[in-house]
Amino acid sequence: MIVCLCHRVSDRDIQREVGSGTRCFEQLQGDTRVASSCGKCLDCALEVFDAALKARADRQPAGAQARRGARA
């Protein structure tokens, strides 16, 4: 589904960015320009971004999350 009509950013684009390491919505905006023009898609973009972050965290093995937390 297209999330941002102004910049033609889809939910798959957002999921791909999260899969590539994006963990900050502002970084997502810088990379894709989502929700940076008219702003009407901001709520939807945030929902898709949050869901993608959660899905990625759910797929991570528990040990990987603990190791990452220990380094932070």
Backbone bond lengths (Angstrom), bond angles and torsions (degrees), N, CA, C in turn:
res aa  C-N    CA-C-N  psi(-1)  N-CA   C-N-CA  omega(-1)  CA-C   N-CA-C  phi
1 M - - - 1.438 - - 1.526 108.40 -
2 I 1.303 115.82 143.08 1.464 120.69 175.81 1.526 108.13 -78.99
3 V 1.309 116.21 124.91 1.466 122.23 179.34 1.524 109.40 -92.16
4 C 1.320 116.29 -47.27 1.464 121.99 -176.88 1.526 109.24 -114.79
5 L 1.323 116.15 108.57 1.464 120.34 179.44 1.524 111.97 -70.17
6 C 1.314 116.92 -35.88 1.466 120.38 -177.42 1.530 112.18 -59.48
7 H 1.337 116.05 -38.96 1.461 120.37 -175.56 1.527 112.59 -119.38
8 R 1.327 115.56 10.03 1.461 123.02 177.45 1.530 111.72 49.66
9 V 1.325 115.03 57.37 1.458 121.78 177.74 1.527 107.41 -105.55
10 S 1.314 115.71 126.97 1.462 120.40 -178.12 1.526 110.96 -100.93
11 D 1.328 114.89 169.97 1.459 119.71 175.17 1.526 109.96 -62.55
12 R 1.309 117.50 -34.76 1.469 120.97 177.87 1.527 111.52 -66.93
13 D 1.319 117.19 -35.62 1.470 120.42 175.96 1.528 109.93 -61.68
14 I 1.320 116.00 -44.05 1.470 120.95 -179.81 1.526 109.68 -65.15
15 Q 1.326 117.41 -44.92 1.467 121.20 178.70 1.525 110.97 -61.75
16 R 1.316 117.46 -39.15 1.466 121.65 178.50 1.527 110.31 -63.74
17 E 1.324 116.93 -42.62 1.471 120.46 179.17 1.530 111.02 -62.73
18 V 1.329 116.66 -42.40 1.466 120.59 177.54 1.533 109.28 -63.75
19 G 1.324 116.45 -41.41 1.453 120.38 177.61 1.518 113.08 -62.99
20 S 1.314 116.37 -25.89 1.464 121.85 179.50 1.525 113.03 -88.79
21 G 1.338 116.18 -1.23 1.461 118.54 174.68 1.511 116.81 117.83
22 T 1.319 118.65 -2.04 1.467 120.32 179.46 1.529 109.31 -69.24
23 R 1.326 116.96 125.20 1.466 121.93 -179.51 1.527 112.58 -123.88
24 C 1.309 116.97 1.70 1.462 122.15 -175.60 1.527 108.69 -129.09
25 F 1.335 116.98 130.55 1.455 120.32 -176.98 1.525 111.36 -62.30
26 E 1.315 117.19 -35.50 1.462 119.86 178.78 1.529 111.18 -64.61
27 Q 1.319 116.41 -36.15 1.463 120.22 175.58 1.530 109.95 -65.44
28 L 1.334 116.49 -41.76 1.463 121.11 177.03 1.525 110.13 -58.57
29 Q 1.326 116.30 -43.78 1.469 120.20 178.96 1.527 110.78 -62.89
30 G 1.306 117.25 -41.45 1.457 120.21 179.48 1.519 112.52 -64.54
31 D 1.331 115.62 -36.95 1.464 120.42 -177.59 1.523 113.04 -79.92
32 T 1.343 117.01 -35.17 1.471 120.02 -173.51 1.524 113.67 -114.29
33 R 1.327 116.93 -16.96 1.469 124.17 -175.25 1.530 112.71 70.36
34 V 1.331 118.10 12.65 1.454 121.72 178.80 1.534 109.73 -59.99
35 A 1.319 116.39 138.43 1.472 123.49 177.07 1.522 112.74 56.97
36 S 1.329 117.49 32.04 1.463 119.58 -178.67 1.528 113.16 -113.81
37 S 1.332 117.16 2.42 1.471 119.24 178.37 1.520 109.70 -111.78
38 C 1.314 116.87 -90.77 1.468 119.21 -175.93 1.522 112.23 -79.37
39 G 1.342 117.26 -25.77 1.458 121.01 177.04 1.515 116.11 83.91
40 K 1.317 118.09 -1.75 1.472 120.10 -178.35 1.525 112.56 -65.67
41 C 1.307 117.71 -22.37 1.462 121.38 -177.16 1.527 112.90 -93.60
42 L 1.317 118.08 1.90 1.462 120.98 -173.36 1.524 112.52 -55.06
43 D 1.325 118.26 -49.68 1.460 120.54 -177.91 1.521 111.47 -61.53
44 C 1.314 116.98 -45.49 1.463 121.34 179.12 1.521 110.61 -64.33
45 A 1.322 117.37 -43.61 1.459 121.30 179.99 1.528 111.14 -61.22
46 L 1.321 116.21 -42.49 1.465 120.46 177.80 1.526 111.12 -63.57
47 E 1.328 117.31 -41.94 1.467 121.10 179.13 1.525 110.80 -62.54
48 V 1.321 117.20 -45.49 1.463 121.11 179.84 1.523 110.22 -65.08
49 F 1.325 116.62 -42.37 1.462 121.61 179.27 1.525 110.96 -62.26
50 D 1.332 117.07 -48.17 1.464 121.10 179.49 1.523 111.53 -61.82
51 A 1.333 117.14 -41.36 1.462 121.34 178.73 1.525 110.68 -64.31
52 A 1.325 117.03 -39.62 1.463 120.90 179.25 1.525 110.87 -66.89
53 L 1.326 117.06 -39.74 1.467 120.44 176.78 1.526 110.61 -62.98
54 K 1.334 116.71 -44.06 1.459 121.19 179.95 1.521 110.51 -64.38
55 A 1.321 117.43 -44.39 1.467 121.14 179.93 1.522 110.60 -61.22
56 R 1.320 116.19 -40.56 1.469 119.55 179.15 1.520 110.26 -66.22
57 A 1.321 117.82 -42.60 1.465 121.36 179.41 1.530 110.37 -64.08
58 D 1.320 117.41 -37.90 1.463 121.58 179.79 1.523 111.65 -66.84
59 R 1.331 117.05 -28.46 1.464 121.23 -179.55 1.523 112.62 -82.85
60 Q 1.341 117.46 -16.89 1.459 121.05 -178.61 1.527 109.90 -73.75
61 P 1.323 117.96 137.41 1.461 120.23 173.58 1.529 109.95 -62.36
62 A 1.316 116.76 147.30 1.472 121.21 -177.06 1.525 111.16 -57.83
63 G 1.314 118.39 -39.02 1.460 121.53 179.74 1.512 112.50 -63.47
64 A 1.325 117.24 -36.39 1.466 120.83 -179.80 1.521 110.40 -66.44
65 Q 1.338 116.30 -38.00 1.457 119.21 178.82 1.521 110.29 -67.08
66 A 1.327 117.58 -40.82 1.458 120.95 179.87 1.525 110.68 -65.11
67 R 1.333 117.41 -43.01 1.465 120.29 178.98 1.514 111.41 -62.68
68 R 1.347 116.75 -41.79 1.458 120.94 179.72 1.518 110.02 -63.36
69 G 1.332 117.42 -41.11 1.457 121.33 179.39 1.514 112.24 -65.77
70 A 1.335 117.26 -33.33 1.456 121.48 -179.14 1.526 111.29 -68.95
71 R 1.338 116.71 -30.29 1.473 120.57 -179.77 1.506 112.03 -80.33
72 A 1.311 117.95 -23.37 1.468 121.18 -174.06 1.492 112.24 -72.95
